[in-house]
């Protein structure tokens, strides 16, 4: 996967799960907002950032007990937006 935020990848593990989920939620809201404004290019970019943040969250060792929910969330978002 080609990451847009390579520097963020290392810092992501310092965030709590709540902070990680809030950042993911912000990107999902941006995806919906740009879609509603008929700007598919920006919507796609926000969606890709959301997927990237989900990947970082899944990769974070402290979230090992949440993998099922995180991967299900990723699957549902991909089904909805892609």
C-alpha positions in Angstrom: 0.0 0.0 0.0 1.3 3.5 -0.9 1.0 5.6 2.3 0.2 9.3 2.1 1.3 9.8 5.7 4.5 7.9 6.2 5.6 10.0 9.1 2.3 9.6 10.9 2.7 5.8 10.8 5.3 5.9 13.5 3.4 8.4 15.7 0.1 6.7 15.3 1.0 4.1 17.9 1.3 6.8 20.5 -2.4 7.7 20.2 -5.1 5.9 22.2 -7.7 3.8 20.4 -10.2 6.6 21.0 -7.9 9.2 19.3 -7.3 6.8 16.4 -11.0 6.2 15.9 -11.7 9.9 16.0 -9.2 10.6 13.3 -10.6 7.7 11.2 -14.1 9.1 11.7 -13.0 12.6 10.6 -11.8 11.1 7.3 -15.0 9.2 6.8 -17.0 12.4 7.4 -14.9 14.1 4.9 -15.5 11.3 2.4 -19.3 11.7 2.8 -19.1 15.5 2.7 -17.1 15.6 -0.5 -19.4 12.9 -2.0 -22.5 15.1 -1.2 -20.7 18.1 -2.8 -20.3 16.1 -6.0 -16.6 16.1 -5.8 -15.6 12.4 -6.3 -11.9 13.1 -6.5 -11.7 14.6 -3.1 -14.1 12.0 -1.7 -11.8 9.2 -3.0 -8.7 10.9 -1.5 -10.4 11.2 1.9 -11.6 7.6 1.7 -8.0 6.4 0.9 -6.8 8.4 4.0 -9.4 6.7 6.1 -8.3 3.3 4.9 -4.7 4.2 5.6 -5.5 5.2 9.2 -7.5 1.9 9.6 -4.4 0.0 8.4 -2.2 1.8 11.0 -4.8 1.0 13.7 -4.9 -2.7 12.8 -1.1 -2.7 12.7 -0.9 -1.2 16.2 -0.1 -4.0 18.7 -2.2 -2.6 21.5 -5.3 -3.1 19.4 -4.8 -6.9 19.0 -8.0 -7.6 20.9 -10.0 -5.3 18.6 -8.9 -6.8 15.3 -12.2 -8.4 14.5 -14.1 -5.1 14.9 -11.5 -3.1 13.1 -11.4 -5.4 10.1 -15.2 -5.6 10.0 -15.3 -1.8 10.0 -12.8 -1.7 7.1 -14.9 -4.2 5.2 -18.1 -2.3 5.7 -16.6 1.0 4.7 -15.1 -0.5 1.5 -18.5 -2.1 0.7 -20.3 1.2 1.2 -17.8 3.6 -0.6 -16.2 1.3 -3.2 
